[in-house]
Amino acid sequence: MKITSLALLTALMCGSALAVQGPSQAELNNADMATDSWLMFNKGYMGQRYSPLNQINNSNVANLKRVCTFDTGDDGSFQATPQIYKGVAFIAQANRSFAIDASNCKLLWTNKYKPTGPEVLNTSRGFAIADGVLYRGTGDAHLLAIDAGTGKTLWDKQVADSASGFFTSSAPIAWNGMVFIGEAGADWGIKARMYAYDAKTGEKMWTFDMIPTGNQAGAETWEKADSTSTGGGSMWTSYTMDVDKGLLYISVGNPAPDFAYQYRPGANLFTDSVVVLDAKTGKLDHYYQQIANDSKDYDTAAAPVLYDINGTKHIAVANKAGYLFGYNEADKTQTFKQATIKVMNQEKNPTSEGLPICPNYSAGTQWNGPAFKPGANMIVLNTVDWCGTVKLGEVRLIKGQLFFGGAMALNPVSEAIGTTVAYDGSTGRELWRYALPGTRVVAGVTTTGGNLVFSGDAAGNMYALDSATGKELFKTNIDKAPIGGGVATYTVGGKQYVAVAAGNSSKGLNGAKNVTGRVAIFTLQ
């Protein structure tokens, strides 16, 4: 029997062990266009963060009112987007997972994870949800399966040894009985891999090395073979899929050591790239590298967005260097490369005296990537204009410590300009720009059928813009809690709601007040 929203809520509130069925694979396949759910970090497999909902629109969004707030009580980083299924919001933060009523914030269950190893970075960007189970990573590099109806941990698999700098911060995705997650920790000198696990048993199904060696494709791009042992290549946000072709799109971060380019000569594949794998086998299909031999920690961090132009699939991806890249998936060509902010001295290598650069490594586009608005063929992203100085230093690996090979000094955060920008999906031409001087804008972007763009800033302001012009239509402050998570919109009982994750949001969110994590839910009143 398929459980209704009311039955699910009743079971949860009564502490029943009644199993939650779903979302099914058919529901996951439709997640990009669903109106009653927000099933993945970026809503659906295509990563568009678009909802067709239009009850809340550009003519009435000014009437939004906060319905309720759920405070997690945790002052650690909060970079997830609330994920909604059958009227329940699932929330991931540090070592706890929560289920709350998505219309009134009532707590339904809490799952608490006790780390068994050192926590490198205890940020979680959320869950994969499939067949009544939630899957998430941990700060000590485990993968958990949690019963969505009760909050009980079903299985716990160690992905890697966190004592060596590994962690699993990505929001996994689930597909056809498989769960995909990659390792993070490049800044600690790890050598990252991508994995597929059996969703039922947690058994490993395949592995792909993001730092190739020996006869693996790309190994020749590490001209000093010994440097591959600490090559880096984090996957720390989430992933995108073409379900028609069974292709998995993976954004891969910087090489290590971060700044000491001379230690690792060559292009350093597959760092600073989008890697496309056959999801069933883990075999390499193709890739696009955004930066060869990155010397400034300019990760390709956020997942790419997949979209259609006249029957041809394209992807767009943004990076910390302050660029938006477009690629044609039919012929595997780059269609555009567009600077989203001021860029300076990126073609030069760091020196021991110091090289002024724009942006610094806490700017550009961070863990939340581009959104897309179908019909308008419009990409919308957040980016931060903020400069700094990078210096070369000693290259010395100490297990469990940062492996930078230098240092980066950031200009005062008062100089930062956080921006939401819209671009033409075919050409990369800028359409409009909404700028907020003196703060970073690193939150997720959400577009809607109501001609709205939702996002938020480091001062705790959630805002809604007109998607055609970028004009601000609504702004409200979420208790001065910096917004580094995302905005989800969905219906419960036919009524549209908007939920935003806010709180201390980033290790690099300089100047922001440390406020406990919270989810604020809004609707029209």
C-alpha positions in Angstrom: 0.0 0.0 0.0 1.4 3.4 -1.0 1.4 5.7 2.0 -0.5 9.0 1.7 0.9 12.3 3.1 -1.6 12.1 6.1 -0.7 8.5 6.8 3.0 9.2 6.6 2.6 12.1 9.0 0.5 10.0 11.4 3.0 7.2 11.3 5.9 9.6 12.0 4.2 11.4 14.8 3.2 8.2 16.5 6.7 6.8 16.2 5.4 3.9 14.0 7.8 1.7 12.2 5.5 1.6 9.2 7.7 1.7 6.1 7.7 4.7 3.8 7.5 3.7 0.2 9.0 6.1 -2.3 10.0 8.1 -4.0 9.9 5.5 -6.8 12.3 5.7 -9.8 9.5 7.2 -11.8 9.1 9.9 -9.2 12.8 10.6 -9.2 12.8 10.7 -13.0 10.1 13.4 -12.9 11.7 15.3 -10.0 12.9 18.3 -12.1 9.3 19.1 -13.0 7.5 18.0 -9.9 5.4 20.5 -8.0 4.7 18.7 -4.7 8.3 17.8 -3.9 12.0 18.8 -3.9 13.7 15.5 -4.0 17.4 16.3 -4.5 19.9 18.9 -3.5 19.3 20.6 -6.9 15.7 19.4 -7.0 16.1 16.8 -9.8 18.6 14.9 -11.8 19.1 17.8 -14.3 20.1 20.1 -11.5 17.9 23.0 -12.8 16.5 24.0 -9.5 13.3 25.0 -11.3 9.8 24.6 -10.1 6.8 25.1 -12.4 4.7 26.4 -9.4 3.1 29.8 -10.0 0.7 30.3 -7.1 3.4 32.5 -5.7 4.4 34.8 -8.5 5.9 38.2 -9.5 2.5 39.9 -8.8 1.9 38.6 -5.2 5.3 37.5 -3.8 5.4 40.7 -1.7 2.6 39.2 0.4 4.8 36.2 1.6 4.7 35.7 5.3 6.7 33.4 7.5 4.6 30.4 8.8 7.1 28.9 11.1 10.8 28.3 11.9 12.6 25.1 12.8 15.8 25.8 14.7 18.3 22.9 14.6 20.2 24.3 17.6 23.5 23.5 15.7 25.8 26.4 15.1 27.9 24.5 12.5 27.8 25.0 8.8 24.4 24.7 7.1 24.6 24.4 3.3 21.8 22.1 2.5 18.5 22.7 0.7 15.4 21.4 2.6 14.3 18.3 0.7 10.5 17.6 0.5 8.6 14.4 0.0 4.9 13.7 0.9 4.6 16.8 3.0 7.7 16.1 5.0 10.9 18.2 4.9 14.2 16.3 5.4 17.1 18.4 6.7 20.8 17.5 7.0 23.2 19.4 9.3 26.6 18.2 10.7 25.9 15.0 12.6 22.1 15.2 12.8 19.3 14.6 10.3 15.8 15.8 10.9 12.3 15.3 9.5 9.8 18.1 10.0 6.3 18.8 8.8 6.8 20.9 5.7 3.8 23.1 6.4 4.2 23.9 10.2 7.8 22.9 11.1 6.7 20.3 13.7 9.6 17.9 14.5 8.8 14.4 13.5 12.1 12.6 14.2 15.9 13.2 14.7 18.7 10.9 13.7 22.0 11.5 15.5 25.2 10.2 14.1 28.2 9.5 16.4 31.5 9.8 14.4 34.0 6.9 14.8 37.0 8.9 13.4 38.2 12.4 13.3 35.9 14.9 11.5 37.7 16.8 8.8 34.8 19.0 7.8 31.4 18.2 9.2 29.3 19.8 6.5 26.5 17.9 4.9 24.8 19.2 1.8 21.9 16.8 2.1 20.4 13.5 1.0 19.6 11.2 -1.7 16.0 9.9 -1.2 14.7 6.7 -2.8 12.3 3.9 -1.8 11.8 5.1 1.7 15.5 5.6 2.5 17.6 8.7 3.0 21.4 8.5 2.2 23.9 11.0 3.4 27.6 11.5 4.0 29.5 12.5 7.2 32.5 14.5 8.4 34.4 11.3 9.0 33.9 9.9 5.5 31.0 7.5 6.0 27.8 6.9 4.0 24.6 6.4 6.0 21.3 4.9 5.1 18.4 6.2 7.2 14.8 5.0 7.3 12.7 8.0 6.1 9.7 7.0 8.2 11.4 6.5 11.5 14.8 8.1 11.4 16.5 4.8 12.2 20.0 4.2 10.7 19.7 1.1 8.4 23.4 0.8 7.5 26.7 2.7 7.9 29.6 2.2 5.5 33.0 3.7 5.9 33.9 5.3 2.5 37.5 6.4 3.4 39.9 7.0 6.3 39.1 10.5 7.7 42.5 10.5 9.6 44.1 11.0 6.2 41.8 14.0 5.4 38.8 12.4 3.7 35.2 13.4 4.3 31.9 13.0 2.4 30.1 16.3 2.3 28.2 15.8 -1.0 24.5 15.3 -1.2 24.5 11.8 -2.9 22.1 11.0 -5.7 20.2 7.6 -6.1 19.3 6.0 -9.4 18.1 2.5 -10.2 19.1 0.9 -7.0 22.5 2.7 -6.8 23.8 5.5 -4.6 26.6 7.8 -5.9 29.0 9.7 -3.7 32.5 11.0 -4.0 35.3 11.8 -1.6 36.3 15.3 -0.5 39.5 16.6 1.2 41.8 17.9 -1.6 43.0 20.7 0.7 44.3 18.0 3.0 46.2 16.1 0.3 43.9 13.3 -0.4 43.5 11.4 -3.7 39.8 11.4 -4.5 37.6 8.7 -5.9 33.9 8.5 -7.0 31.8 5.5 -5.9 28.6 3.7 -6.6 27.0 1.7 -3.7 24.2 -0.8 -3.7 21.2 1.1 -2.2 19.9 -1.9 -0.3 23.1 -3.4 1.2 25.6 -0.6 1.1 28.0 -2.8 -0.9 30.5 -1.0 -3.2 29.6 -1.5 -6.9 32.3 0.5 -8.7 35.1 3.0 -8.1 36.5 5.7 -10.4 39.9 7.4 -9.6 39.7 11.2 -10.1 43.5 11.3 -10.0 44.6 8.8 -12.7 47.8 6.8 -12.5 49.5 4.1 -14.6 47.6 3.2 -17.7 44.5 5.1 -16.7 43.2 7.8 -19.1 44.7 11.2 -18.0 47.7 9.8 -16.1 50.1 11.5 -18.5 48.8 14.9 -17.4 50.7 14.3 -14.1 54.2 14.9 -15.4 55.6 14.2 -11.9 54.0 10.8 -11.2 54.8 10.9 -7.5 52.6 14.0 -7.1 49.5 11.9 -7.8 49.6 10.4 -4.3 48.4 13.7 -2.9 46.7 14.9 -6.1 43.4 16.2 -4.6 40.3 16.4 -6.7 37.4 16.8 -4.2 33.8 16.2 -4.9 32.0 18.1 -2.2 28.6 19.4 -3.4 26.4 17.1 -5.5 25.9 15.6 -8.9 23.8 15.8 -12.1 22.5 13.0 -14.3 21.2 12.4 -17.8 18.8 9.6 -17.0 18.0 9.0 -20.7 21.6 8.1 -21.4 22.6 6.9 -17.9 25.4 9.4 -17.6 26.6 10.9 -14.3 28.1 14.4 -14.3 30.6 15.1 -11.6 32.2 18.4 -10.7 35.8 17.9 -9.4 37.7 20.4 -7.3 41.3 21.6 -7.1 44.6 19.7 -7.2 46.8 19.5 -4.2 48.9 21.2 -2.9 46.6 24.1 -3.7 49.0 26.8 -4.7 52.3 25.0 -5.3 51.8 24.4 -9.0 55.5 23.6 -9.6 55.2 20.5 -7.4 52.7 18.9 -9.8 53.5 19.9 -13.4 51.0 19.1 -16.1 47.3 19.6 -16.6 46.5 17.5 -13.5 43.4 15.7 -14.8 40.7 15.3 -13.6 40.9 18.3 -11.2 38.9 21.4 -12.0 36.8 19.4 -14.4 33.3 18.1 -15.1 33.8 14.3 -15.5 31.0 12.3 -17.2 30.8 8.6 -16.3 28.6 5.7 -17.3 26.5 5.4 -14.2 26.1 1.7 -14.4 29.7 0.8 -14.8 31.7 3.9 -13.6 33.6 4.0 -17.0 34.7 7.4 -18.3 32.5 8.7 -21.1 34.0 12.2 -21.6 35.2 15.2 -19.6 35.6 19.0 -19.8 38.5 20.6 -17.9 37.9 24.3 -16.8 41.4 25.0 -15.5 44.7 23.1 -16.1 47.2 23.0 -13.3 45.1 25.2 -11.0 47.4 27.3 -8.7 44.7 29.3 -6.9 42.2 26.8 -5.4 39.7 27.6 -8.1 37.6 24.5 -7.8 34.9 23.4 -10.2 32.9 22.7 -7.1 29.2 23.1 -7.8 27.2 20.6 -9.9 26.6 21.5 -13.6 23.1 22.2 -14.8 21.8 20.1 -17.8 19.3 21.7 -20.2 17.9 21.4 -23.7 18.2 23.8 -26.6 16.2 22.9 -29.7 16.5 19.2 -29.0 20.2 19.3 -28.1 21.5 18.8 -24.6 23.8 21.3 -23.1 25.5 21.8 -19.7 26.6 24.9 -17.9 29.0 25.0 -15.0 30.4 27.8 -12.9 33.6 27.8 -10.9 35.4 29.7 -8.1 37.5 31.5 -10.7 34.4 33.6 -11.6 33.6 32.0 -14.9 30.5 30.4 -16.4 31.2 27.7 -19.0 28.7 26.3 -21.5 29.2 23.0 -23.4 27.3 21.3 -26.2 26.8 17.6 -25.3 26.1 16.6 -28.9 29.6 17.4 -30.2 31.4 17.9 -26.9 32.4 21.5 -27.7 32.6 24.6 -25.5 29.9 27.1 -26.5 30.9 29.9 -24.2 33.2 31.1 -21.4 31.8 34.1 -19.6 33.4 36.0 -16.7 30.8 36.6 -14.1 32.9 39.0 -12.0 36.2 40.9 -12.2 39.1 38.5 -13.0 42.8 39.5 -12.6 46.1 37.8 -12.8 44.6 34.3 -13.3 47.1 33.5 -16.0 50.0 34.2 -13.7 51.5 31.8 -11.2 51.8 32.6 -7.4 55.1 33.8 -6.1 56.7 33.8 -2.7 56.3 37.6 -2.6 52.6 37.4 -3.3 50.4 37.7 -6.3 47.3 39.9 -6.2 44.4 38.0 -7.8 40.7 38.4 -8.4 38.7 36.6 -7.2 40.1 34.9 -4.1 39.3 31.3 -3.3 36.3 32.2 -1.2 34.6 34.1 -4.1 33.3 33.3 -7.5 30.7 30.5 -7.5 31.1 28.2 -4.5 29.0 25.1 -3.7 25.7 26.3 -5.2 25.8 26.3 -9.0 23.7 27.6 -11.8 19.9 27.3 -12.0 17.9 27.2 -15.2 14.5 28.6 -16.3 13.0 26.5 -19.1 11.1 28.4 -21.7 13.2 31.5 -21.1 16.5 29.6 -21.9 18.0 31.5 -18.9 20.8 30.5 -16.6 20.8 32.2 -13.2 23.7 31.9 -10.7 25.3 33.5 -7.7 28.8 34.8 -7.8 31.0 36.9 -5.5 33.4 39.6 -6.7 36.2 39.7 -4.0 40.0 39.8 -4.4 43.0 38.7 -2.4 46.7 37.8 -2.6 48.2 34.3 -3.0 51.7 33.3 -1.9 53.8 30.3 -2.5 55.1 28.5 0.6 56.6 25.2 1.9 55.3 22.0 0.4 55.0 19.6 3.4 52.4 17.0 3.9 51.4 16.3 7.5 48.7 13.7 7.8 45.4 15.3 8.7 46.6 18.9 8.2 46.0 21.4 5.4 48.3 20.9 2.4 48.2 24.3 0.7 51.9 24.8 -0.3 51.3 28.5 0.4 48.7 30.8 1.7 46.0 33.2 0.5 45.1 36.5 2.2 41.6 37.8 1.5 40.8 41.5 1.0 38.4 42.9 3.6 35.0 41.3 3.3 33.5 44.9 3.1 35.0 44.9 -0.4 33.0 41.8 -1.5 30.1 42.2 -3.9 27.7 39.4 -3.9 25.6 39.1 -7.1 22.8 37.2 -8.7 23.2 37.2 -12.5 21.2 35.9 -15.4 22.6 34.7 -18.7 21.4 33.5 -22.0 21.7 29.7 -22.0 22.8 29.6 -25.7 25.5 32.3 -25.8 26.4 33.2 -22.2 25.3 36.8 -22.8 24.4 38.6 -19.6 20.7 39.5 -19.3 20.6 41.2 -15.9 22.5 41.6 -12.6 21.4 42.1 -9.0 24.3 43.2 -6.8 24.7 43.4 -3.1 27.9 45.3 -2.1 29.6 44.4 1.1 28.4 40.8 1.4 28.8 37.4 -0.1 26.0 35.7 -2.0 26.6 31.9 -1.9 23.1 30.5 -1.5 21.3 28.3 -3.9 19.3 29.9 -6.7 15.7 28.7 -7.4 13.7 29.7 -10.5 9.9 29.3 -10.7 7.0 29.2 -13.1 5.7 32.3 -11.3 8.5 34.3 -13.0 10.6 34.5 -9.8 14.2 33.9 -8.8 14.7 33.1 -5.1 18.0 33.3 -3.2 19.7 34.8 -0.1 22.8 36.6 1.2 25.3 36.3 4.0 23.4 38.9 6.0 20.5 36.6 6.3 18.2 38.2 3.7 16.1 35.9 1.5 15.0 37.7 -1.6 12.8 37.2 -4.6 13.6 38.8 -8.0 11.6 39.2 -11.2 13.1 36.6 -13.5 12.7 38.8 -16.5 14.4 41.9 -15.1 16.2 41.0 -11.9 14.1 43.6 -10.0 13.8 43.0 -6.3 10.2 42.2 -5.4 10.6 40.8 -1.9 13.2 40.7 0.8 13.0 39.4 4.4 15.7 38.7 7.0 16.0 35.2 8.5 17.0 36.2 12.0 20.4 37.5 10.8 21.3 33.9 9.9 23.6 33.8 6.9 22.1 31.9 4.0 24.4 29.4 2.5 21.8 26.7 1.9 19.1 26.8 -0.7 15.5 27.7 -1.2 12.9 24.9 -1.9 9.4 25.5 -3.1 6.6 22.9 -3.1 3.0 22.2 -2.3 1.3 20.6 0.6 -2.5 20.2 0.3 -2.4 22.1 -2.9 -0.9 25.2 -1.3 2.6 26.5 -2.3 5.3 27.0 0.3 8.8 28.3 0.2 11.4 26.9 2.6 15.0 28.3 3.1 17.9 27.0 5.1 19.9 29.6 7.0 22.6 29.7 9.6 26.4 29.7 9.9 27.1 28.7 6.3 30.7 28.4 5.5 34.3 28.0 6.6 35.0 30.9 4.2 32.1 33.1 5.1 34.2 35.7 6.7 32.6 38.5 8.7 29.3 36.6 9.2 27.7 36.2 12.6 27.5 32.6 13.9 23.8 31.9 14.1 22.3 28.4 14.7 20.9 26.6 11.7 17.2 27.1 11.0 14.6 26.4 8.3 12.1 29.1 7.8 8.9 28.3 5.9 6.8 30.9 4.1 3.5 31.0 2.2 1.0 33.6 1.0 -1.3 35.0 3.8 
